[in-house]
Amino acid sequence: MFINDINISNSYGDDEKIVLYHGSCMDFLSRIPDKSIQLIVTSPPYNIGKEYEKKMKLEKYLEQQKYIISQCDRVLKDNGSICWQVGNYVDNGSIVPLDVVLYPVFTGLDLVLRNRIIWHFEHGLHCSKRFSGRYESVMWFTRKTKHYLFNLDPVRVPQKYPGKKYFKGPKAGQYSCNPLGKNPGDVWDIPNVKSNHVEKTDHPCQFPVGLIERLVLSMTNEDDWVLDPFLGTGTSIVAAIRHKRRGAGAETEIKYVNIAKTRIQEAIAGTLQVRPMNKPKYDPNAAGNKLITAPWEKHKEDYPAQADLFDKRE
């Protein structure tokens, strides 16, 4: 953790530790020198009409994204990474996967897709005319080099079978698992930030800190810059400073800037409540939650409407 009297600046500088810029990311990016950022991680607006965005035609949205991504490419270090977390653009019930339509923008800049990480969660909008969306994707790009920064050990997860041994060959009888844990893979089951989440703020689409921590720990070293062009409530900076990295970001909405500033200050002080990165998901069965038992299965006379639906399904 950085020292407690760290300054939160509103303009980028090589000697700064934290930069919280109130304004357009395009303005902010223009003030950052070439090849100065180790990790760019963000979740841009999905162009679906949230309170912090103005919905526009998909073609115009993609043009705007193309410009911002080109500026991110300009400020990215040669061994750096870009992680673009997106969901779907929805138009009259038809979905457009934003990672699919944005992929050519990145490859057109000679960037290489190293992983398409699927972030799975269990809470969200309940659909009635299609299956409810329960995942988004993180596209991880680097330059065309074998020397991009990637640290696997800090983000390993517990082995499922740590006592497993080689059964043949020169290593027969030796333990086959890495004692530090296994590679977490490219499907991440991390709860999203909803009403009962310890990190919840007033933002409707908030990153969980644990999601960004995994990217920060694996793609940066201490004192590296982590940049979020669409900062929201400051989660990317929080994840950065919790692990002795520098954090920078831009946000247009003043109410989110204020929330971000408070969260960053609490993170510096060590008082910010976050969900631990590798904490297992809540298991209602293991917890003995009474809500897992449907009352109409045993007491149908008290719940005729639900029981009728249940019987029809059977």
C-alpha positions in Angstrom: 0.0 0.0 0.0 1.2 3.5 -0.8 1.7 6.0 2.0 -1.4 7.6 3.3 -0.7 11.2 2.3 -0.5 10.4 -1.4 -1.9 13.2 -3.6 -4.8 12.7 -6.1 -3.9 14.8 -9.1 -6.3 16.0 -11.8 -3.6 16.0 -14.5 -1.1 13.4 -15.8 2.5 13.6 -14.9 5.3 11.1 -14.6 5.9 11.9 -11.0 2.2 11.4 -10.0 0.8 8.3 -8.4 -2.9 8.8 -8.9 -4.7 10.9 -11.6 -8.4 11.4 -11.5 -9.4 13.5 -14.5 -12.9 15.1 -14.7 -13.6 15.3 -18.4 -13.6 13.4 -21.7 -11.2 10.5 -22.1 -10.3 11.9 -25.5 -9.0 15.1 -23.9 -7.2 13.1 -21.2 -5.5 10.7 -23.6 -4.2 13.6 -25.7 -2.2 14.8 -22.6 -0.5 11.4 -22.0 2.9 10.8 -23.6 3.5 8.0 -26.1 4.4 4.6 -24.8 3.9 5.5 -21.1 1.2 3.1 -19.9 1.7 -0.5 -19.0 -2.0 -1.6 -18.7 -5.1 0.0 -20.1 -8.2 -1.7 -18.7 -11.7 -0.4 -19.1 -15.4 -1.1 -19.8 -16.6 1.5 -22.3 -20.3 2.4 -22.5 -22.3 -0.2 -24.4 -24.4 2.4 -26.3 -27.6 1.1 -24.7 -28.8 4.4 -23.2 -27.5 4.3 -19.7 -27.7 7.6 -17.7 -24.0 8.3 -18.3 -24.2 8.0 -22.1 -26.1 9.2 -25.1 -27.3 6.4 -27.4 -26.0 6.8 -30.9 -26.2 4.8 -34.1 -23.9 1.8 -34.0 -21.7 3.1 -36.8 -21.0 6.4 -35.0 -20.4 4.6 -31.8 -17.8 2.4 -33.5 -16.1 5.4 -35.0 -15.8 7.0 -31.6 -14.4 3.8 -30.1 -11.9 3.5 -33.0 -10.5 6.9 -32.2 -10.2 6.2 -28.5 -8.6 2.8 -29.1 -6.1 4.3 -31.4 -5.1 6.8 -28.7 -4.8 4.0 -26.2 -2.5 2.2 -28.7 -0.4 5.3 -28.9 0.2 5.6 -25.1 0.7 1.9 -24.6 4.2 0.6 -23.8 5.8 -1.9 -26.2 5.3 -4.7 -23.6 2.0 -3.4 -22.4 -1.6 -4.8 -22.5 -5.0 -3.5 -23.4 -8.0 -5.1 -21.7 -11.4 -4.0 -23.2 -14.3 -5.4 -21.3 -17.6 -5.3 -23.2 -21.1 -6.9 -23.4 -23.7 -6.5 -26.1 -25.3 -3.6 -27.9 -29.0 -4.2 -28.0 -31.3 -2.8 -30.7 -35.0 -3.7 -30.7 -34.3 -7.1 -29.1 -31.4 -7.9 -31.4 -28.0 -8.1 -29.8 -24.7 -7.2 -31.3 -21.6 -8.7 -29.5 -19.4 -5.7 -29.1 -16.2 -7.8 -28.8 -16.9 -9.2 -32.3 -17.4 -5.8 -34.0 -14.5 -4.2 -32.1 -12.0 -6.9 -32.8 -11.1 -5.6 -36.3 -10.4 -2.2 -34.7 -7.7 -3.7 -32.5 -6.2 -6.0 -35.2 -6.1 -3.0 -37.6 -3.7 -1.4 -35.2 -1.5 -4.5 -35.3 -2.5 -5.7 -31.9 -2.7 -9.4 -31.1 -5.6 -11.0 -29.1 -4.0 -13.1 -26.4 -7.2 -14.1 -24.7 -10.9 -13.6 -24.9 -11.8 -14.0 -21.2 -15.4 -14.8 -20.4 -16.6 -13.2 -17.2 -19.6 -15.2 -15.9 -22.0 -13.9 -13.2 -25.4 -15.0 -12.0 -27.4 -11.8 -11.5 -28.8 -9.4 -14.1 -31.8 -8.5 -16.2 -34.3 -11.4 -16.4 -35.4 -11.9 -20.1 -38.6 -13.4 -21.2 -38.1 -13.7 -25.0 -34.5 -14.9 -25.0 -32.1 -16.4 -22.5 -30.9 -14.0 -19.8 -27.4 -12.6 -20.4 -25.0 -13.9 -17.8 -21.6 -13.2 -19.2 -19.5 -10.5 -20.7 -16.0 -10.7 -22.3 -12.6 -9.2 -21.7 -10.5 -8.9 -24.8 -6.8 -8.9 -23.9 -4.5 -7.4 -26.6 -0.8 -6.9 -26.8 1.6 -5.8 -29.5 3.2 -8.3 -31.9 6.0 -9.3 -29.5 7.0 -12.3 -27.5 8.1 -10.0 -24.7 4.8 -8.7 -23.4 4.5 -8.7 -19.6 2.6 -11.5 -18.1 2.9 -12.7 -14.5 1.0 -15.9 -13.9 2.1 -16.8 -10.3 0.3 -13.8 -8.5 -3.1 -14.9 -9.9 -2.9 -18.7 -9.6 -6.0 -20.3 -8.0 -6.1 -23.3 -5.7 -5.5 -26.7 -7.3 -8.5 -29.0 -7.4 -6.4 -32.1 -6.7 -3.2 -30.9 -5.0 -2.3 -34.4 -4.1 -2.2 -35.7 -7.7 1.0 -37.4 -8.8 2.6 -38.5 -12.1 1.8 -42.2 -12.6 4.5 -43.0 -15.2 7.6 -41.6 -16.8 10.7 -40.1 -15.2 8.6 -38.1 -12.7 6.5 -41.0 -11.6 5.5 -40.6 -7.9 6.2 -36.9 -7.8 3.5 -34.4 -7.3 2.3 -33.1 -10.7 0.6 -29.8 -9.5 2.3 -26.4 -9.2 2.3 -25.8 -5.4 1.4 -22.1 -6.0 -1.8 -23.2 -7.7 -3.2 -23.5 -11.2 -3.8 -21.2 -14.1 -7.3 -19.6 -13.6 -8.2 -20.2 -17.2 -10.2 -17.9 -19.5 -13.6 -18.3 -17.9 -13.9 -16.3 -14.7 -16.8 -16.9 -12.3 -16.8 -13.6 -10.4 -20.0 -12.1 -8.9 -21.0 -8.8 -10.5 -21.7 -5.8 -8.3 -25.4 -5.7 -7.5 -27.5 -4.4 -4.6 -26.2 -6.7 -1.9 -22.5 -6.5 -3.0 -20.1 -5.0 -0.5 -18.7 -2.7 -3.2 -22.0 -1.3 -4.5 -22.2 2.4 -5.2 -24.8 4.4 -7.2 -23.2 3.4 -10.5 -25.5 1.0 -12.5 -22.6 -0.9 -14.2 -19.8 -1.2 -11.8 -16.6 -3.3 -12.1 -15.9 -5.7 -9.2 -12.4 -4.9 -7.8 -11.4 -8.6 -7.9 -11.9 -8.8 -11.7 -9.5 -5.9 -12.3 -7.0 -7.1 -9.6 -6.4 -10.3 -11.6 -5.5 -8.2 -14.7 -3.4 -5.7 -12.7 -1.4 -8.4 -10.9 -0.8 -10.5 -14.1 0.0 -7.7 -16.6 1.9 -5.1 -14.5 4.7 -4.8 -12.0 4.8 -2.5 -9.0 4.9 1.2 -9.8 3.6 0.7 -13.4 0.8 2.8 -14.7 -2.8 1.4 -15.0 -5.1 3.6 -17.1 -8.9 3.5 -17.4 -10.3 5.8 -20.0 -13.9 5.3 -18.7 -13.2 5.3 -15.0 -16.7 5.3 -13.6 -16.4 5.0 -9.8 -12.7 4.4 -9.8 -12.5 0.6 -9.5 -9.4 0.3 -11.8 -7.5 2.9 -9.8 -8.5 1.2 -6.6 -7.2 -2.2 -7.9 -4.0 -0.5 -9.0 -3.1 1.2 -5.7 -4.1 -1.8 -3.6 -1.1 -3.5 -5.3 1.4 -0.6 -5.4 0.7 0.4 -8.9 0.0 3.9 -10.3 -3.6 4.6 -11.4 -5.1 7.1 -13.8 -8.5 7.6 -15.3 -11.1 9.9 -16.8 -14.8 10.3 -16.0 -17.2 12.8 -17.4 -19.9 12.6 -14.7 -19.1 14.6 -11.6 -21.1 12.4 -9.2 -19.0 9.4 -10.2 -15.8 11.5 -10.0 -16.8 12.3 -6.4 -17.6 8.6 -5.6 -14.3 7.6 -7.2 -12.3 10.1 -5.1 -13.9 8.8 -1.9 -13.2 5.2 -2.8 -9.6 5.9 -3.7 -9.1 7.8 -0.5 -10.5 4.9 1.5 -8.4 2.4 -0.5 -5.3 4.5 0.4 -6.3 4.5 4.1 -7.0 0.7 3.9 -10.7 1.2 4.9 -12.4 0.4 1.6 -14.5 -2.7 1.7 -13.9 -5.0 -1.2 -14.7 -8.6 -2.0 -11.5 -10.6 -1.9 -10.2 -11.6 -5.4 -10.4 -15.4 -5.0 -13.2 -15.6 -2.5 -15.5 -18.5 -3.4 -19.0 -17.7 -4.6 -21.8 -17.8 -2.1 -23.3 -21.3 -1.9 -26.9 -21.1 -0.6 -27.0 -24.9 -0.1 -23.8 -24.9 2.0 -25.0 -21.9 3.9 -28.3 -23.6 4.7 -30.4 -20.8 3.2 -34.1 -21.5 3.7 -35.0 -19.8 0.4 -33.7 -22.7 -1.6 -36.8 -24.8 -0.8 -39.8 -23.9 -2.9 -42.8 -23.7 -0.5 -45.3 -24.7 -3.1 -43.7 -28.1 -3.5 -44.9 -29.1 0.0 -47.7 -26.7 0.7 -49.5 -26.3 -2.7 -52.8 -25.3 -1.1 -51.1 -22.1 0.3 -49.6 -21.1 -3.0 -52.1 -22.1 -5.7 -50.8 -19.8 -8.5 -47.2 -21.0 -8.2 -48.3 -24.6 -7.7 -50.3 -24.5 -10.9 -47.4 -23.3 -12.9 -45.2 -25.9 -11.3 -47.6 -28.7 -12.1 -47.9 -27.6 -15.7 -44.2 -27.7 -16.1 -44.1 -31.2 -14.7 
